[in-house]
Amino acid sequence: MTAEQMADRGGDPGQVPPARPLDSIDRAILRILQTDGRASIRAVAERVHVSRANAYARINRLVEDGVIRGFSARVNHERAGQGASAYITLKIVQNSWRTVREELQALPGATHIALVSGDFDVLFLVHTPDNRALRELVLTRIQAIPEVLSTRTLLVFEETDLGTHPDRPAELT
C-alpha cells in the first residue's frame, strides 16, 4: 500500500502495515521471479498450478506488501565496463547513518549499502570502471563525507551471485 493510499484510509503514511504471511505458493512465485524476473504471469501461473488471475493477484499483493521491492536486471559488471569491484567498510559518526546513506547512494557505482554491527558501521559495495576510478571514489568522494571517520577497501577478485542459480534450493521462510 502506498503512502497516499494509507493517508486516504486515515492511516499513518510513514508506517507500513505488516506483510501478510506467505504460503507455499507465494514462496514458489518468489523463487520463480528471483530466477527470472521477466517470467510472464502465464508462465508463473502454470509453474505454481494456479490461474493467471490468482498469480496476478498474488504478485500484486507481494508488491503492495513490500515483499517484492522491484524488478531489475542482473548485470555482469565487468562486461558492462565496471571491471573493478570493492567492498568498502566505513566507520561513521554515531547517529549519522541516514546522512551517510544518502551521500553514498548518490555515488557512481553504488550497488549495496548496509548498516552493520561489529568493527565497522557500514558495508558498501561499489563497481567502478577500473582501480583508478575506485581510488578516486574512496579517497576523494567517500573520505570527504564529514561523518565518515575511516574507511577500509576490500577488492573483489571474483564474485558469484547465489540468488541466480535455478538449481540452488532457495527456501524462503
Secondary structure, DSSP 8 states (H G I E B T S, - for coil): --HHHHHHTT--TT---------HHHHHHHHHHHH-TT--HHHHHHHHTS-HHHHHHHHHHHHHTTSS--------TTTTT--EEEEEEEEE-TT-HHHHHHHHHTSTTEEEEEE--SS-SEEEEEEESSHHHHHHIIIIIITTSTTEEEEEEEEES----GGG-TTS-----
